[in-house]
Amino acid sequence: MKYTEIKDKTAAELATMLKEKKVLLFTLKQKLKTMQLTNPKEVSEVKKDIARINTAINALK
């Protein structure tokens, strides 16, 4: 996900996206701890997506 895809969304859409990504991050961390995650790099990608969404939310303020 790129910032250009995110910046045109409304605050409500960004809030729902942020919540979904945080839930996804939680499940990925659980899978990582139980050795069920095949690609550990997914965790860092989701973290970066969360940071991009937070940046877009702060830009709207």
mmCIF file of the N, C-alpha and C atoms, coordinates in Angstrom:
data_MODEL
# 
_entry.id   MODEL 
# 
loop_
_atom_site.group_PDB 
_atom_site.id 
_atom_site.type_symbol 
_atom_site.label_atom_id 
_atom_site.label_alt_id 
_atom_site.label_comp_id 
_atom_site.label_asym_id 
_atom_site.label_entity_id 
_atom_site.label_seq_id 
_atom_site.pdbx_PDB_ins_code 
_atom_site.Cartn_x 
_atom_site.Cartn_y 
_atom_site.Cartn_z 
_atom_site.occupancy 
_atom_site.B_iso_or_equiv 
_atom_site.pdbx_formal_charge 
_atom_site.auth_seq_id 
_atom_site.auth_comp_id 
_atom_site.auth_asym_id 
_atom_site.auth_atom_id 
_atom_site.pdbx_PDB_model_num 
ATOM 1   N N  . MET A 1 1  ? 0.839   -1.166  0.000  1.00 0.00 ? 1  MET A N  1 
ATOM 2   C CA . MET A 1 1  ? 0.000   0.000   0.000  1.00 0.00 ? 1  MET A CA 1 
ATOM 3   C C  . MET A 1 1  ? 0.889   1.236   0.000  1.00 0.00 ? 1  MET A C  1 
ATOM 4   N N  . LYS A 1 2  ? 0.577   2.161   -0.884 1.00 0.00 ? 2  LYS A N  1 
ATOM 5   C CA . LYS A 1 2  ? 1.370   3.375   -0.986 1.00 0.00 ? 2  LYS A CA 1 
ATOM 6   C C  . LYS A 1 2  ? 0.605   4.553   -0.399 1.00 0.00 ? 2  LYS A C  1 
ATOM 7   N N  . TYR A 1 3  ? 1.352   5.590   -0.045 1.00 0.00 ? 3  TYR A N  1 
ATOM 8   C CA . TYR A 1 3  ? 0.745   6.772   0.553  1.00 0.00 ? 3  TYR A CA 1 
ATOM 9   C C  . TYR A 1 3  ? -0.209  7.445   -0.423 1.00 0.00 ? 3  TYR A C  1 
ATOM 10  N N  . THR A 1 4  ? 0.096   7.393   -1.713 1.00 0.00 ? 4  THR A N  1 
ATOM 11  C CA . THR A 1 4  ? -0.777  8.035   -2.702 1.00 0.00 ? 4  THR A CA 1 
ATOM 12  C C  . THR A 1 4  ? -2.150  7.378   -2.749 1.00 0.00 ? 4  THR A C  1 
ATOM 13  N N  . GLU A 1 5  ? -2.227  6.096   -2.411 1.00 0.00 ? 5  GLU A N  1 
ATOM 14  C CA . GLU A 1 5  ? -3.514  5.411   -2.362 1.00 0.00 ? 5  GLU A CA 1 
ATOM 15  C C  . GLU A 1 5  ? -4.306  5.816   -1.125 1.00 0.00 ? 5  GLU A C  1 
ATOM 16  N N  . ILE A 1 6  ? -3.610  6.214   -0.087 1.00 0.00 ? 6  ILE A N  1 
ATOM 17  C CA . ILE A 1 6  ? -4.246  6.502   1.191  1.00 0.00 ? 6  ILE A CA 1 
ATOM 18  C C  . ILE A 1 6  ? -4.682  7.959   1.313  1.00 0.00 ? 6  ILE A C  1 
ATOM 19  N N  . LYS A 1 7  ? -3.932  8.880   0.746  1.00 0.00 ? 7  LYS A N  1 
ATOM 20  C CA . LYS A 1 7  ? -4.153  10.295  1.036  1.00 0.00 ? 7  LYS A CA 1 
ATOM 21  C C  . LYS A 1 7  ? -5.498  10.831  0.549  1.00 0.00 ? 7  LYS A C  1 
ATOM 22  N N  . ASP A 1 8  ? -6.159  10.146  -0.380 1.00 0.00 ? 8  ASP A N  1 
ATOM 23  C CA . ASP A 1 8  ? -7.435  10.632  -0.892 1.00 0.00 ? 8  ASP A CA 1 
ATOM 24  C C  . ASP A 1 8  ? -8.637  10.109  -0.110 1.00 0.00 ? 8  ASP A C  1 
ATOM 25  N N  . LYS A 1 9  ? -8.400  9.328   0.915  1.00 0.00 ? 9  LYS A N  1 
ATOM 26  C CA . LYS A 1 9  ? -9.495  8.744   1.687  1.00 0.00 ? 9  LYS A CA 1 
ATOM 27  C C  . LYS A 1 9  ? -9.951  9.699   2.793  1.00 0.00 ? 9  LYS A C  1 
ATOM 28  N N  . THR A 1 10 ? -11.177 9.490   3.262  1.00 0.00 ? 10 THR A N  1 
ATOM 29  C CA . THR A 1 10 ? -11.713 10.320  4.341  1.00 0.00 ? 10 THR A CA 1 
ATOM 30  C C  . THR A 1 10 ? -11.197 9.825   5.686  1.00 0.00 ? 10 THR A C  1 
ATOM 31  N N  . ALA A 1 11 ? -11.445 10.615  6.717  1.00 0.00 ? 11 ALA A N  1 
ATOM 32  C CA . ALA A 1 11 ? -10.969 10.263  8.056  1.00 0.00 ? 11 ALA A CA 1 
ATOM 33  C C  . ALA A 1 11 ? -11.636 8.983   8.557  1.00 0.00 ? 11 ALA A C  1 
ATOM 34  N N  . ALA A 1 12 ? -12.905 8.798   8.245  1.00 0.00 ? 12 ALA A N  1 
ATOM 35  C CA . ALA A 1 12 ? -13.609 7.587   8.699  1.00 0.00 ? 12 ALA A CA 1 
ATOM 36  C C  . ALA A 1 12 ? -13.036 6.344   8.021  1.00 0.00 ? 12 ALA A C  1 
ATOM 37  N N  . GLU A 1 13 ? -12.756 6.449   6.738  1.00 0.00 ? 13 GLU A N  1 
ATOM 38  C CA . GLU A 1 13 ? -12.164 5.320   6.015  1.00 0.00 ? 13 GLU A CA 1 
ATOM 39  C C  . GLU A 1 13 ? -10.786 4.988   6.561  1.00 0.00 ? 13 GLU A C  1 
ATOM 40  N N  . LEU A 1 14 ? -10.016 6.027   6.858  1.00 0.00 ? 14 LEU A N  1 
ATOM 41  C CA . LEU A 1 14 ? -8.676  5.814   7.407  1.00 0.00 ? 14 LEU A CA 1 
ATOM 42  C C  . LEU A 1 14 ? -8.745  5.155   8.778  1.00 0.00 ? 14 LEU A C  1 
ATOM 43  N N  . ALA A 1 15 ? -9.731  5.548   9.583  1.00 0.00 ? 15 ALA A N  1 
ATOM 44  C CA . ALA A 1 15 ? -9.870  4.962   10.914 1.00 0.00 ? 15 ALA A CA 1 
ATOM 45  C C  . ALA A 1 15 ? -10.203 3.474   10.820 1.00 0.00 ? 15 ALA A C  1 
ATOM 46  N N  . THR A 1 16 ? -11.076 3.108   9.881  1.00 0.00 ? 16 THR A N  1 
ATOM 47  C CA . THR A 1 16 ? -11.413 1.690   9.740  1.00 0.00 ? 16 THR A CA 1 
ATOM 48  C C  . THR A 1 16 ? -10.225 0.903   9.196  1.00 0.00 ? 16 THR A C  1 
ATOM 49  N N  . MET A 1 17 ? -9.489  1.494   8.266  1.00 0.00 ? 17 MET A N  1 
ATOM 50  C CA . MET A 1 17 ? -8.293  0.827   7.738  1.00 0.00 ? 17 MET A CA 1 
ATOM 51  C C  . MET A 1 17 ? -7.271  0.611   8.843  1.00 0.00 ? 17 MET A C  1 
ATOM 52  N N  . LEU A 1 18 ? -7.106  1.620   9.697  1.00 0.00 ? 18 LEU A N  1 
ATOM 53  C CA . LEU A 1 18 ? -6.144  1.526   10.792 1.00 0.00 ? 18 LEU A CA 1 
ATOM 54  C C  . LEU A 1 18 ? -6.526  0.405   11.748 1.00 0.00 ? 18 LEU A C  1 
ATOM 55  N N  . LYS A 1 19 ? -7.810  0.311   12.064 1.00 0.00 ? 19 LYS A N  1 
ATOM 56  C CA . LYS A 1 19 ? -8.259  -0.748  12.966 1.00 0.00 ? 19 LYS A CA 1 
ATOM 57  C C  . LYS A 1 19 ? -8.029  -2.129  12.357 1.00 0.00 ? 19 LYS A C  1 
ATOM 58  N N  . GLU A 1 20 ? -8.324  -2.277  11.064 1.00 0.00 ? 20 GLU A N  1 
ATOM 59  C CA . GLU A 1 20 ? -8.106  -3.555  10.383 1.00 0.00 ? 20 GLU A CA 1 
ATOM 60  C C  . GLU A 1 20 ? -6.633  -3.947  10.383 1.00 0.00 ? 20 GLU A C  1 
ATOM 61  N N  . LYS A 1 21 ? -5.762  -2.973  10.116 1.00 0.00 ? 21 LYS A N  1 
ATOM 62  C CA . LYS A 1 21 ? -4.321  -3.263  10.077 1.00 0.00 ? 21 LYS A CA 1 
ATOM 63  C C  . LYS A 1 21 ? -3.792  -3.633  11.460 1.00 0.00 ? 21 LYS A C  1 
ATOM 64  N N  . LYS A 1 22 ? -4.317  -2.994  12.507 1.00 0.00 ? 22 LYS A N  1 
ATOM 65  C CA . LYS A 1 22 ? -3.860  -3.326  13.857 1.00 0.00 ? 22 LYS A CA 1 
ATOM 66  C C  . LYS A 1 22 ? -4.284  -4.737  14.248 1.00 0.00 ? 22 LYS A C  1 
ATOM 67  N N  . VAL A 1 23 ? -5.492  -5.135  13.848 1.00 0.00 ? 23 VAL A N  1 
ATOM 68  C CA . VAL A 1 23 ? -5.948  -6.496  14.119 1.00 0.00 ? 23 VAL A CA 1 
ATOM 69  C C  . VAL A 1 23 ? -5.082  -7.490  13.339 1.00 0.00 ? 23 VAL A C  1 
ATOM 70  N N  . LEU A 1 24 ? -4.786  -7.150  12.085 1.00 0.00 ? 24 LEU A N  1 
ATOM 71  C CA . LEU A 1 24 ? -3.931  -8.003  11.267 1.00 0.00 ? 24 LEU A CA 1 
ATOM 72  C C  . LEU A 1 24 ? -2.545  -8.134  11.881 1.00 0.00 ? 24 LEU A C  1 
ATOM 73  N N  . LEU A 1 25 ? -1.996  -7.033  12.377 1.00 0.00 ? 25 LEU A N  1 
ATOM 74  C CA . LEU A 1 25 ? -0.686  -7.069  13.026 1.00 0.00 ? 25 LEU A CA 1 
ATOM 75  C C  . LEU A 1 25 ? -0.712  -7.977  14.251 1.00 0.00 ? 25 LEU A C  1 
ATOM 76  N N  . PHE A 1 26 ? -1.776  -7.902  15.023 1.00 0.00 ? 26 PHE A N  1 
ATOM 77  C CA . PHE A 1 26 ? -1.901  -8.755  16.203 1.00 0.00 ? 26 PHE A CA 1 
ATOM 78  C C  . PHE A 1 26 ? -1.902  -10.230 15.813 1.00 0.00 ? 26 PHE A C  1 
ATOM 79  N N  . THR A 1 27 ? -2.678  -10.577 14.795 1.00 0.00 ? 27 THR A N  1 
ATOM 80  C CA . THR A 1 27 ? -2.742  -11.983 14.383 1.00 0.00 ? 27 THR A CA 1 
ATOM 81  C C  . THR A 1 27 ? -1.409  -12.448 13.795 1.00 0.00 ? 27 THR A C  1 
ATOM 82  N N  . LEU A 1 28 ? -0.738  -11.571 13.060 1.00 0.00 ? 28 LEU A N  1 
ATOM 83  C CA . LEU A 1 28 ? 0.561   -11.941 12.506 1.00 0.00 ? 28 LEU A CA 1 
ATOM 84  C C  . LEU A 1 28 ? 1.591   -12.174 13.614 1.00 0.00 ? 28 LEU A C  1 
ATOM 85  N N  . LYS A 1 29 ? 1.544   -11.343 14.646 1.00 0.00 ? 29 LYS A N  1 
ATOM 86  C CA . LYS A 1 29 ? 2.469   -11.529 15.762 1.00 0.00 ? 29 LYS A CA 1 
ATOM 87  C C  . LYS A 1 29 ? 2.200   -12.843 16.483 1.00 0.00 ? 29 LYS A C  1 
ATOM 88  N N  . GLN A 1 30 ? 0.918   -13.186 16.617 1.00 0.00 ? 30 GLN A N  1 
ATOM 89  C CA . GLN A 1 30 ? 0.577   -14.454 17.252 1.00 0.00 ? 30 GLN A CA 1 
ATOM 90  C C  . GLN A 1 30 ? 1.093   -15.627 16.417 1.00 0.00 ? 30 GLN A C  1 
ATOM 91  N N  . LYS A 1 31 ? 0.919   -15.551 15.108 1.00 0.00 ? 31 LYS A N  1 
ATOM 92  C CA . LYS A 1 31 ? 1.405   -16.609 14.227 1.00 0.00 ? 31 LYS A CA 1 
ATOM 93  C C  . LYS A 1 31 ? 2.926   -16.698 14.259 1.00 0.00 ? 31 LYS A C  1 
ATOM 94  N N  . LEU A 1 32 ? 3.581   -15.555 14.384 1.00 0.00 ? 32 LEU A N  1 
ATOM 95  C CA . LEU A 1 32 ? 5.038   -15.541 14.445 1.00 0.00 ? 32 LEU A CA 1 
ATOM 96  C C  . LEU A 1 32 ? 5.525   -16.248 15.713 1.00 0.00 ? 32 LEU A C  1 
ATOM 97  N N  . LYS A 1 33 ? 4.846   -16.006 16.811 1.00 0.00 ? 33 LYS A N  1 
ATOM 98  C CA . LYS A 1 33 ? 5.249   -16.629 18.083 1.00 0.00 ? 33 LYS A CA 1 
ATOM 99  C C  . LYS A 1 33 ? 5.037   -18.137 18.058 1.00 0.00 ? 33 LYS A C  1 
ATOM 100 N N  . THR A 1 34 ? 4.004   -18.576 17.355 1.00 0.00 ? 34 THR A N  1 
ATOM 101 C CA . THR A 1 34 ? 3.707   -20.014 17.328 1.00 0.00 ? 34 THR A CA 1 
ATOM 102 C C  . THR A 1 34 ? 4.321   -20.707 16.110 1.00 0.00 ? 34 THR A C  1 
ATOM 103 N N  . MET A 1 35 ? 5.185   -20.001 15.413 1.00 0.00 ? 35 MET A N  1 
ATOM 104 C CA . MET A 1 35 ? 5.917   -20.540 14.258 1.00 0.00 ? 35 MET A CA 1 
ATOM 105 C C  . MET A 1 35 ? 4.992   -20.967 13.106 1.00 0.00 ? 35 MET A C  1 
ATOM 106 N N  . GLN A 1 36 ? 3.865   -20.300 12.944 1.00 0.00 ? 36 GLN A N  1 
ATOM 107 C CA . GLN A 1 36 ? 2.944   -20.605 11.855 1.00 0.00 ? 36 GLN A CA 1 
ATOM 108 C C  . GLN A 1 36 ? 3.094   -19.629 10.692 1.00 0.00 ? 36 GLN A C  1 
ATOM 109 N N  . LEU A 1 37 ? 3.855   -18.574 10.892 1.00 0.00 ? 37 LEU A N  1 
ATOM 110 C CA . LEU A 1 37 ? 4.006   -17.549 9.869  1.00 0.00 ? 37 LEU A CA 1 
ATOM 111 C C  . LEU A 1 37 ? 5.115   -17.956 8.899  1.00 0.00 ? 37 LEU A C  1 
ATOM 112 N N  . THR A 1 38 ? 4.786   -18.011 7.613  1.00 0.00 ? 38 THR A N  1 
ATOM 113 C CA . THR A 1 38 ? 5.774   -18.443 6.629  1.00 0.00 ? 38 THR A CA 1 
ATOM 114 C C  . THR A 1 38 ? 6.677   -17.302 6.194  1.00 0.00 ? 38 THR A C  1 
ATOM 115 N N  . ASN A 1 39 ? 6.153   -16.067 6.210  1.00 0.00 ? 39 ASN A N  1 
ATOM 116 C CA . ASN A 1 39 ? 6.949   -14.920 5.779  1.00 0.00 ? 39 ASN A CA 1 
ATOM 117 C C  . ASN A 1 39 ? 6.972   -13.878 6.900  1.00 0.00 ? 39 ASN A C  1 
ATOM 118 N N  . PRO A 1 40 ? 8.021   -13.844 7.714  1.00 0.00 ? 40 PRO A N  1 
ATOM 119 C CA . PRO A 1 40 ? 8.071   -12.898 8.831  1.00 0.00 ? 40 PRO A CA 1 
ATOM 120 C C  . PRO A 1 40 ? 8.155   -11.440 8.395  1.00 0.00 ? 40 PRO A C  1 
ATOM 121 N N  . LYS A 1 41 ? 8.494   -11.203 7.148  1.00 0.00 ? 41 LYS A N  1 
ATOM 122 C CA . LYS A 1 41 ? 8.584   -9.828  6.658  1.00 0.00 ? 41 LYS A CA 1 
ATOM 123 C C  . LYS A 1 41 ? 7.214   -9.150  6.586  1.00 0.00 ? 41 LYS A C  1 
ATOM 124 N N  . GLU A 1 42 ? 6.154   -9.950  6.600  1.00 0.00 ? 42 GLU A N  1 
ATOM 125 C CA . GLU A 1 42 ? 4.802   -9.395  6.570  1.00 0.00 ? 42 GLU A CA 1 
ATOM 126 C C  . GLU A 1 42 ? 4.554   -8.486  7.770  1.00 0.00 ? 42 GLU A C  1 
ATOM 127 N N  . VAL A 1 43 ? 5.149   -8.813  8.909  1.00 0.00 ? 43 VAL A N  1 
ATOM 128 C CA . VAL A 1 43 ? 4.955   -8.019  10.115 1.00 0.00 ? 43 VAL A CA 1 
ATOM 129 C C  . VAL A 1 43 ? 5.473   -6.604  9.891  1.00 0.00 ? 43 VAL A C  1 
ATOM 130 N N  . SER A 1 44 ? 6.651   -6.461  9.328  1.00 0.00 ? 44 SER A N  1 
ATOM 131 C CA . SER A 1 44 ? 7.211   -5.134  9.100  1.00 0.00 ? 44 SER A CA 1 
ATOM 132 C C  . SER A 1 44 ? 6.431   -4.372  8.036  1.00 0.00 ? 44 SER A C  1 
ATOM 133 N N  . GLU A 1 45 ? 5.892   -5.075  7.041  1.00 0.00 ? 45 GLU A N  1 
ATOM 134 C CA . GLU A 1 45 ? 5.093   -4.412  6.016  1.00 0.00 ? 45 GLU A CA 1 
ATOM 135 C C  . GLU A 1 45 ? 3.808   -3.846  6.608  1.00 0.00 ? 45 GLU A C  1 
ATOM 136 N N  . VAL A 1 46 ? 3.185   -4.598  7.507  1.00 0.00 ? 46 VAL A N  1 
ATOM 137 C CA . VAL A 1 46 ? 1.954   -4.121  8.140  1.00 0.00 ? 46 VAL A CA 1 
ATOM 138 C C  . VAL A 1 46 ? 2.257   -2.938  9.054  1.00 0.00 ? 46 VAL A C  1 
ATOM 139 N N  . LYS A 1 47 ? 3.385   -2.986  9.754  1.00 0.00 ? 47 LYS A N  1 
ATOM 140 C CA . LYS A 1 47 ? 3.776   -1.858  10.601 1.00 0.00 ? 47 LYS A CA 1 
ATOM 141 C C  . LYS A 1 47 ? 3.970   -0.592  9.772  1.00 0.00 ? 47 LYS A C  1 
ATOM 142 N N  . LYS A 1 48 ? 4.568   -0.739  8.607  1.00 0.00 ? 48 LYS A N  1 
ATOM 143 C CA . LYS A 1 48 ? 4.778   0.418   7.733  1.00 0.00 ? 48 LYS A CA 1 
ATOM 144 C C  . LYS A 1 48 ? 3.449   0.944   7.198  1.00 0.00 ? 48 LYS A C  1 
ATOM 145 N N  . ASP A 1 49 ? 2.525   0.034   6.908  1.00 0.00 ? 49 ASP A N  1 
ATOM 146 C CA . ASP A 1 49 ? 1.195   0.463   6.465  1.00 0.00 ? 49 ASP A CA 1 
ATOM 147 C C  . ASP A 1 49 ? 0.487   1.257   7.563  1.00 0.00 ? 49 ASP A C  1 
ATOM 148 N N  . ILE A 1 50 ? 0.619   0.794   8.805  1.00 0.00 ? 50 ILE A N  1 
ATOM 149 C CA . ILE A 1 50 ? 0.017   1.509   9.935  1.00 0.00 ? 50 ILE A CA 1 
ATOM 150 C C  . ILE A 1 50 ? 0.622   2.905   10.055 1.00 0.00 ? 50 ILE A C  1 
ATOM 151 N N  . ALA A 1 51 ? 1.917   3.008   9.874  1.00 0.00 ? 51 ALA A N  1 
ATOM 152 C CA . ALA A 1 51 ? 2.582   4.314   9.948  1.00 0.00 ? 51 ALA A CA 1 
ATOM 153 C C  . ALA A 1 51 ? 2.109   5.228   8.820  1.00 0.00 ? 51 ALA A C  1 
ATOM 154 N N  . ARG A 1 52 ? 1.916   4.679   7.629  1.00 0.00 ? 52 ARG A N  1 
ATOM 155 C CA . ARG A 1 52 ? 1.427   5.481   6.514  1.00 0.00 ? 52 ARG A CA 1 
ATOM 156 C C  . ARG A 1 52 ? 0.012   5.988   6.781  1.00 0.00 ? 52 ARG A C  1 
ATOM 157 N N  . ILE A 1 53 ? -0.827  5.131   7.346  1.00 0.00 ? 53 ILE A N  1 
ATOM 158 C CA . ILE A 1 53 ? -2.203  5.538   7.663  1.00 0.00 ? 53 ILE A CA 1 
ATOM 159 C C  . ILE A 1 53 ? -2.200  6.628   8.727  1.00 0.00 ? 53 ILE A C  1 
ATOM 160 N N  . ASN A 1 54 ? -1.360  6.463   9.747  1.00 0.00 ? 54 ASN A N  1 
ATOM 161 C CA . ASN A 1 54 ? -1.262  7.501   10.790 1.00 0.00 ? 54 ASN A CA 1 
ATOM 162 C C  . ASN A 1 54 ? -0.774  8.819   10.212 1.00 0.00 ? 54 ASN A C  1 
ATOM 163 N N  . THR A 1 55 ? 0.142   8.769   9.268  1.00 0.00 ? 55 THR A N  1 
ATOM 164 C CA . THR A 1 55 ? 0.631   9.989   8.616  1.00 0.00 ? 55 THR A CA 1 
ATOM 165 C C  . THR A 1 55 ? -0.509  10.676  7.861  1.00 0.00 ? 55 THR A C  1 
ATOM 166 N N  . ALA A 1 56 ? -1.323  9.892   7.160  1.00 0.00 ? 56 ALA A N  1 
ATOM 167 C CA . ALA A 1 56 ? -2.445  10.462  6.414  1.00 0.00 ? 56 ALA A CA 1 
ATOM 168 C C  . ALA A 1 56 ? -3.482  11.072  7.369  1.00 0.00 ? 56 ALA A C  1 
ATOM 169 N N  . ILE A 1 57 ? -3.712  10.417  8.501  1.00 0.00 ? 57 ILE A N  1 
ATOM 170 C CA . ILE A 1 57 ? -4.666  10.951  9.479  1.00 0.00 ? 57 ILE A CA 1 
ATOM 171 C C  . ILE A 1 57 ? -4.161  12.281  10.038 1.00 0.00 ? 57 ILE A C  1 
ATOM 172 N N  . ASN A 1 58 ? -2.877  12.349  10.350 1.00 0.00 ? 58 ASN A N  1 
ATOM 173 C CA . ASN A 1 58 ? -2.308  13.590  10.878 1.00 0.00 ? 58 ASN A CA 1 
ATOM 174 C C  . ASN A 1 58 ? -2.279  14.688  9.836  1.00 0.00 ? 58 ASN A C  1 
ATOM 175 N N  . ALA A 1 59 ? -2.168  14.327  8.561  1.00 0.00 ? 59 ALA A N  1 
ATOM 176 C CA . ALA A 1 59 ? -2.165  15.332  7.505  1.00 0.00 ? 59 ALA A CA 1 
ATOM 177 C C  . ALA A 1 59 ? -3.545  15.962  7.336  1.00 0.00 ? 59 ALA A C  1 
ATOM 178 N N  . LEU A 1 60 ? -4.608  15.245  7.705  1.00 0.00 ? 60 LEU A N  1 
ATOM 179 C CA . LEU A 1 60 ? -5.955  15.779  7.599  1.00 0.00 ? 60 LEU A CA 1 
ATOM 180 C C  . LEU A 1 60 ? -6.260  16.794  8.694  1.00 0.00 ? 60 LEU A C  1 
ATOM 181 N N  . LYS A 1 61 ? -5.512  16.732  9.787  1.00 0.00 ? 61 LYS A N  1 
ATOM 182 C CA . LYS A 1 61 ? -5.774  17.639  10.913 1.00 0.00 ? 61 LYS A CA 1 
ATOM 183 C C  . LYS A 1 61 ? -5.268  19.022  10.641 1.00 0.00 ? 61 LYS A C  1 
# 
